[in-house]
Amino acid sequence: MITKLPNVLGIGVQKGGTTWLHWQLKKHNQIFVPEAKEQHFFDNRSLAPDDVEKYKTAFREAHEDYIAEVTPGYFWSSCYKDSEYDINPHRYDTPKRVKALLGQDVKLILLLRNPTDRAISAYLHHMKKGRLGPGDSILDVGKRFGIIHMGFYAEHLLKWFDSFPKENFFVGKYEDLGPGLLEGISSFLGVERFELTDNEMNVKYNVNYSYLKSNNGIIVDDSIVVSANEIEILDELYYPENKKLNDLLGSKFY
């Protein structure tokens, strides 16, 4: 009978370096990670017995002490401002579902990113996927797909703190991707140091657009897709949210 389940989850954020995290965890000889990133079990599925057994199959070859999976959508779980932004209510109980199946000792890795930059990256991602049109303002369509809402970091983290104590979390920054961040993760997990080659330092994953950030805004193919004014509005929107995050974690993140 298959009984193994993760004791480490990478929970987010989308466009925050989680693909990099997935491959760094996968390379480590003390950590098992399934080939496929983003199992999307806890944010999209019930905990029906058949679903649980199917989820376990992703880890059937695990022999390591640590078993991990990375699904960045797990973090997106708060009902904060849900009258203004689209979010599936099924997500509200994601932390509770994690605790119910994996227990209260699961270790949770969260990578954050400057929320304005993250929103722009998500906007470009959904545009590349054809879900948005080239003329759609980020301020309008950003109310969908978590483009803006996922950046209300403190609110989502508080939802997770309702189910797990702070010591269960490693919170890092996309802007710090590299050896120092991996050192922190290895210490958090209690595993040997990660090996990061020079070639991997500049690897970028899931790059959807080649874009230029100018004084006029974000430029793709010689067109401004996010104006400087829209960036300023996003910065103003996130300013009080960033302060809540800094107060919550006791250090300055953004």
Disulfide bonds with the S-S distance in Angstrom:
none
